[in-house]
Amino acid sequence: MKLTIDRAQLLKALAHVQSVVERRNTIPILANVYLRAGEDALALTATDLDLTVAESASAAVEQAGATTAPAHTLYDIVRKLPDGAQVELAHDTGAGQVRLTAGRSTFQLATLPKEDFPDVGGGELPQTFGVTGAELRNLVDRTRFAISTEETRYYLNGIYLHATKSGDAEVLRGVATDGHRLARFETDLPEGAAGMPGVIVPRKTVNELRKLIDDTEEPVEVSLSDSKIRFAFGATVLTSKLIEGTFPDYERVIPAGNDKVMTVDRKQFTAAVDRVSTISTEKSRAVKLALSDNEITLSATSPDAGHASEQLEIDYNGDHLEIGFNSKYLMDIAERIDGGTAQFSFADPASPTIVRDTENASALYVLMPMRV
């Protein structure tokens, strides 16, 4: 294998694929990126066996071939090369090394046999539909903060993606919950997505996908089966196993009778929660909300640090209500609201609260209260 490639092209592709490679690997080949030089392109693939990212970049290929090289080391080298550098990669099969040359710099990296690299083919993925990069970013950003990190409840360690109905409209819906808060976001059902199986996309896959689509405006092709999902756009393909298990019936935890409604300026509210919570104890970060006619008092108390309170004007005509929340969870939700105002629907101090964006009905959040 021998080729020349622009440093910027190689760096971009390496940045995307090396991100899935774990820093500590018990299987040596999984620390490497698979490099395959074909006609006018270098294809790069990295995997952790559950998640695979492949990307190609245009290159001047003198000799076709394939090898593997240490993913993080190769990325660090290319990252430190000067802008505009032309990078030559050459694999010496006999020496078991790949040589990287750029200007006066030369690096020799140990390789592992390409035959050891796992076969990461996607298999049969019968359901395919397309979404825009913006729609996918929106769905991920509005839900992933609520993904559980509790490994024992593994079926909550991802976003539940499924086709359903919202009123009379067919929608593609993403839901995440950790038992303390729930985030739900929906978008118009794409053509070809009707009848798709409900799937749980793992947390790591969600995070890697979000990095990859950060600035793409290209349509994203989504293909899936009961056990795998693939996202393809431009020169990038991400393939992942899905979480096996049954996502809970989340509709049951979304209350229907919350009749005490508060509307508040989203920025003012978030900033006030942030300020008041400074004094609360680190473990729970509890903040109390006391609502009366068109006014809310936010307060926090700590045996060590003292007491803090702040008042805000709100739109509220319900009975007097005092309710406590984890301030971090409260801010996580408030920060996901794009509109100027947030709407809170309460029932009583012990029941779940619904939070909505008054300017966007696509997102809905549920937050469990806590004792303060």
C-alpha positions in Angstrom: 0.0 0.0 0.0 1.3 3.4 -0.9 -0.6 6.7 -1.2 -0.5 10.5 -0.8 -3.3 12.4 0.9 -3.9 15.9 2.1 -3.4 16.4 5.8 -6.8 18.1 6.3 -8.6 15.2 4.6 -6.8 12.6 6.6 -7.3 14.4 9.9 -11.0 14.8 9.4 -11.5 11.1 8.6 -9.3 10.0 11.5 -11.0 12.3 13.9 -14.3 10.7 13.1 -13.2 7.0 13.2 -10.7 7.1 16.1 -13.3 8.5 18.5 -15.0 5.0 18.9 -11.7 3.3 19.8 -11.5 2.7 23.6 -8.3 4.0 25.3 -7.9 0.6 27.0 -8.3 -2.5 25.0 -7.9 -6.1 26.0 -8.1 -7.1 22.3 -5.1 -5.4 20.6 -6.6 -5.2 17.1 -9.4 -3.0 18.4 -6.9 -0.3 19.2 -6.1 -0.1 15.5 -7.8 1.6 12.5 -8.2 -0.4 9.4 -6.7 1.4 6.4 -7.6 0.3 2.8 -6.3 2.1 -0.2 -8.4 1.7 -3.3 -9.1 3.6 -6.5 -8.4 7.3 -5.7 -9.5 6.9 -2.0 -8.4 5.8 1.4 -11.1 4.0 3.5 -10.7 4.1 7.3 -12.6 1.8 9.7 -12.6 1.6 13.5 -14.7 -0.5 15.8 -15.3 -1.5 19.4 -17.3 -4.5 18.2 -20.6 -2.9 19.2 -20.1 0.4 17.2 -18.3 0.9 13.9 -17.5 4.1 12.0 -16.2 4.0 8.5 -15.2 7.0 6.4 -13.4 7.5 3.1 -11.2 10.4 1.9 -9.8 11.1 -1.6 -6.2 10.2 -2.0 -3.6 9.7 -4.8 -3.1 6.0 -4.6 0.1 4.6 -6.1 -0.3 1.1 -4.8 -3.6 -0.4 -3.5 -3.5 -2.4 -0.3 -4.7 -2.6 3.3 -3.2 -2.7 6.8 -4.0 -1.6 10.3 -2.3 1.1 12.5 -2.7 2.4 16.1 -5.7 4.7 15.8 -5.0 7.2 18.6 -1.2 7.5 17.8 -1.9 8.0 14.1 -4.5 10.6 14.8 -2.1 12.5 17.2 0.6 12.5 14.6 -1.5 13.9 11.8 -3.1 16.4 14.2 0.4 17.8 15.0 1.5 18.1 11.3 1.4 21.6 9.8 -1.6 22.8 7.8 -1.4 22.1 4.1 1.0 19.2 4.5 0.9 16.3 2.0 1.1 13.0 3.9 2.5 9.9 2.3 1.5 6.5 3.8 3.4 3.4 2.8 3.0 -0.1 4.2 6.0 -2.5 4.2 4.5 -5.9 4.6 7.8 -7.6 5.4 8.7 -5.2 8.2 5.2 -5.1 9.6 5.2 -1.3 9.7 3.5 1.6 8.1 5.6 4.6 7.3 4.2 8.1 7.4 6.1 10.9 5.8 5.2 14.6 5.7 7.9 17.1 4.7 11.0 16.3 6.8 9.0 14.3 9.3 9.0 10.5 9.2 7.2 8.1 11.5 7.3 4.3 11.6 4.3 2.7 13.2 3.8 -1.0 14.1 1.0 -2.7 12.3 -1.2 -5.7 13.1 -2.3 -8.1 10.4 -5.4 -6.8 8.5 -6.8 -10.4 8.7 -7.2 -9.9 12.5 -9.5 -6.9 12.1 -13.1 -8.1 12.8 -15.6 -8.4 10.0 -18.0 -5.5 10.9 -20.5 -5.9 8.0 -23.9 -4.5 8.8 -25.8 -7.6 7.6 -29.4 -7.3 6.4 -31.0 -4.0 7.4 -34.5 -4.2 5.8 -36.0 -0.8 6.9 -34.6 2.3 5.4 -35.6 6.0 5.6 -34.1 9.4 5.3 -34.0 12.3 7.8 -32.2 15.7 7.6 -29.2 16.4 9.6 -31.1 19.2 11.4 -33.9 16.9 12.4 -31.6 14.2 13.7 -29.5 16.8 15.7 -32.8 18.2 17.2 -34.0 14.7 18.3 -30.6 13.9 19.9 -30.2 17.2 21.6 -33.6 17.2 23.1 -33.4 13.8 24.6 -29.9 12.4 25.2 -29.4 14.3 28.5 -32.1 12.1 30.1 -30.4 8.8 29.1 -29.7 6.7 32.2 -26.2 5.8 33.2 -27.3 3.0 35.5 -25.9 -0.1 33.9 -28.2 -2.5 35.8 -31.2 -0.9 34.0 -29.5 -1.4 30.7 -32.7 -0.9 28.7 -32.7 2.7 29.7 -29.1 3.3 28.5 -30.2 4.7 25.2 -32.8 6.6 23.1 -35.9 4.7 22.3 -36.7 5.4 18.6 -40.0 4.4 17.2 -42.8 5.3 14.8 -46.1 6.2 16.5 -49.1 8.6 16.3 -49.4 12.0 17.9 -53.1 12.8 17.7 -53.8 12.2 14.0 -50.3 12.8 12.8 -47.7 10.0 12.1 -44.4 10.8 13.9 -40.9 9.5 14.5 -40.4 9.8 18.2 -37.3 9.6 20.4 -37.6 9.0 24.2 -35.1 8.8 27.0 -35.5 8.5 30.7 -33.4 7.7 33.8 -36.4 7.3 36.2 -36.0 10.9 37.5 -36.7 12.8 34.3 -38.1 11.9 30.9 -37.5 13.6 27.5 -39.7 13.1 24.5 -39.2 14.6 21.0 -41.0 13.9 17.8 -40.7 14.9 14.1 -42.8 14.1 11.1 -42.6 10.4 10.2 -40.2 10.1 7.2 -41.2 8.2 4.2 -40.3 4.5 4.6 -40.3 4.6 8.4 -43.9 3.4 8.9 -44.0 0.0 10.6 -40.3 0.3 11.8 -39.5 -1.8 15.0 -39.1 0.2 18.2 -35.4 0.2 18.8 -33.1 1.4 21.7 -30.0 3.2 20.3 -27.1 3.0 22.8 -25.7 6.0 24.6 -22.3 5.8 23.1 -23.8 5.5 19.6 -25.9 8.5 20.2 -22.9 10.6 21.4 -20.7 9.5 18.4 -23.6 10.2 16.0 -24.1 13.6 17.4 -20.4 14.5 16.8 -20.5 13.2 13.3 -23.6 15.1 12.3 -22.6 18.3 14.1 -22.2 20.4 10.9 -23.7 18.2 8.2 -26.6 19.5 6.1 -26.7 16.4 4.0 -29.6 13.9 4.3 -28.9 11.0 6.6 -30.0 7.6 5.5 -31.1 5.4 8.4 -31.3 1.7 8.0 -32.2 -0.8 10.7 -33.2 -4.2 11.7 -34.3 -5.6 15.1 -30.6 -5.8 16.2 -28.6 -3.2 14.3 -28.9 0.4 13.0 -26.9 2.3 10.4 -26.6 6.0 9.7 -25.0 6.9 6.4 -24.3 10.4 5.0 -21.6 11.8 2.7 -18.5 9.6 3.0 -19.4 8.5 6.6 -21.1 5.3 7.8 -21.9 4.6 11.5 -23.2 1.1 12.3 -24.2 0.0 15.7 -25.7 -2.9 17.6 -29.0 -2.0 19.4 -29.8 -2.6 23.0 -31.7 -5.8 23.5 -34.6 -5.4 25.9 -38.0 -3.8 26.2 -38.2 -0.1 26.8 -40.8 0.7 29.5 -44.3 2.0 28.7 -43.3 5.6 29.1 -46.8 6.9 28.3 -47.8 5.7 31.8 -45.5 8.2 33.5 -46.7 11.2 31.6 -49.4 12.7 33.8 -52.7 13.7 32.2 -54.4 15.8 35.0 -51.8 18.5 35.8 -54.0 21.6 36.0 -51.8 24.1 37.8 -50.0 25.9 34.9 -47.1 28.3 35.2 -45.5 30.2 32.3 -42.1 31.8 32.9 -39.3 33.5 31.0 -37.0 30.6 30.2 -33.7 32.5 30.5 -34.6 34.3 33.7 -35.8 31.1 35.3 -32.7 29.1 34.3 -30.4 31.8 35.6 -32.3 32.1 38.9 -32.2 28.3 39.5 -28.4 28.4 38.8 -27.8 31.2 41.2 -30.0 29.9 44.0 -28.6 26.3 43.7 -25.1 27.6 44.4 -25.9 27.3 48.1 -27.6 23.9 48.1 -25.8 20.8 49.2 -23.8 19.1 46.4 -25.5 15.7 46.7 -29.1 16.7 45.9 -28.7 20.3 44.6 -32.3 20.7 45.8 -34.2 23.9 45.0 -37.7 24.7 46.3 -40.3 26.5 44.1 -43.1 28.4 45.9 -45.8 29.6 43.6 -48.5 32.1 44.3 -50.5 34.6 42.2 -48.1 35.6 39.3 -45.0 35.2 41.5 -42.5 32.4 42.2 -39.9 32.3 44.9 -37.0 29.9 44.3 -35.0 29.0 47.4 -32.3 26.7 48.6 -31.0 25.9 52.1 -27.8 24.2 53.3 -26.8 23.5 56.9 -23.3 24.6 56.0 -23.7 27.4 53.5 -26.9 29.1 54.6 -29.9 30.2 52.6 -30.7 31.7 49.2 -33.9 32.9 47.6 -35.0 34.8 44.5 -38.3 36.0 43.2 -39.5 36.1 39.6 -42.7 37.3 37.9 -44.7 34.5 36.3 -48.0 33.8 34.7 -49.8 31.6 37.3 -53.3 31.6 38.6 -53.5 28.3 40.5 -53.5 27.6 44.2 -50.4 28.2 46.3 -47.9 25.4 45.7 -44.5 24.5 47.1 -42.5 21.8 45.2 -38.9 20.8 45.2 -36.6 19.6 42.4 -33.0 18.6 41.7 -31.7 21.9 40.3 -29.4 20.2 37.8 -32.3 18.2 36.3 -34.4 21.4 36.2 -31.7 23.3 34.4 -31.0 20.4 32.0 -34.6 20.6 30.8 -34.9 24.4 30.8 -31.7 24.7 28.7 -33.3 22.4 26.0 -36.1 24.9 25.4 -35.5 27.2 22.4 -38.5 29.5 22.9 -38.6 32.5 25.2 -41.0 31.0 27.7 -41.3 27.6 29.4 -44.6 26.1 30.6 -44.8 24.0 33.7 -47.9 22.0 34.5 -48.1 20.8 38.2 -50.5 18.5 40.0 -49.2 18.5 43.6 -45.8 18.4 45.4 -45.5 14.6 45.1 -46.5 14.1 41.4 -44.5 14.4 38.2 -44.4 17.8 36.5 -44.7 18.4 32.8 -42.5 21.0 31.1 -43.1 22.3 27.5 -41.7 24.8 25.1 -44.5 27.2 24.5 -43.2 27.8 21.0 -42.5 24.2 20.0 -45.0 21.4 20.7 -42.5 18.7 19.4 -40.7 18.4 22.8 -42.2 17.3 26.1 -40.3 16.8 29.4 -41.4 15.1 32.6 -39.6 15.8 35.9 -40.1 14.0 39.2 -40.2 16.2 42.3 -38.1 15.7 45.4 -38.6 16.5 49.1 -36.9 19.7 50.3 
